[in-house]
């Protein structure tokens, strides 16, 4: 057997162990549908924990709830102040009992985990109350919007030993990014040197349940959402740390600006950051300039540069090819170029977090990683220089 054939067999064997059956097609030096992941029927995980939902001001709560249900969570109760939001949530999850107050859920000894997508400045205080009531907590991003909130959360988390987790959905809920995690872990592109995250978003996002067709007042108030790097940028700091395996990092440069929305003086529509970690470098760009002509809320892209190749994930759409939908991964290594359709990749976050709630482990995301990603986003926001463009 040639060394080339041996390498290919080993790659198939190792990748299969991590992500299910992967079958290679013959190819040479062109991009082809290189890896096929067969469709499988998702297994139904029996109820392992009970969880409740408090405050649902962002529709990310639907994806969060679905993830925990996939992992074996039983939704038993919810509470929110807004009747219209409550009605929509209960229409989707009729099994949830509508509680009369937040405390009714927090004081229920049978509930293990609290989920929330409240207004961003209210998420950390709720998490503190949840931990003080003996609950673990999963919040939408940004899970913390000031360094003062971070210090308070870290103090209570250390005292209570509860889980304070943030749903970084651009990694945990994106199948292309999950496939990239599998390949990087397997060493497919060697040692990671740098990540580049481009994360454009759409302001008036009525596509599916990923956003809001009409943004509420708090969306434009920096005191409530924390700033663009704190908010949507939080996803990218998580991915930088994850893919470079950095346990220490610093912000080298950051800038933010409001270049197109003078009617909202507390709003930021652009930001970018340069990072250096003990495992690699990173660049992040976030903005609110997705044009109306795009068929999704944002053309999110992740590029991972390694010593033996690179990966690009086109998360939501690929405007440069005929591939439909999202979850597209391109990988180039020393031998060839590959395209991977990732739409059937399993998303493990919900199952792992339920495991962690039961076993007091940190398999979904370590607490240190969660807090470091948040700290970097907050520091980048605080030190950001204003970007002012000539009209």
Secondary structure, DSSP 8 states (H G I E B T S, - for coil): --HHHHHHHHHHHHHHHHHS-EEE----SS--EEEEE-----------EEEEEE---STHHHHHHHHHHHTTEEEEEEE-S-HHHHHHHHHH-TTSEE-SSHHHHHT-TT--EEEE---HHHHHHHHHHHHHTT-EEEEES-S--SHHHHHHHHHHHHHH---EEEE-HHHHT-HHHHHHHHHHHHTTT-SEEEEEEEEE--SS--STTSS-SS--GGGG-HHHH--TTTTTHHHHHHHHHHHHT-SSEEEEEEEEE-SS-TT-TT---EEEEEEEETTEEEEEEEES---TTSSSS---EEEEEETTEEEEEE-S--TTSS--SS-EEEEE-SS-EEEEE-TT----HHHHHHHHHHHT--SS--HHHHHHHHHHHHHHHHH-EE-----
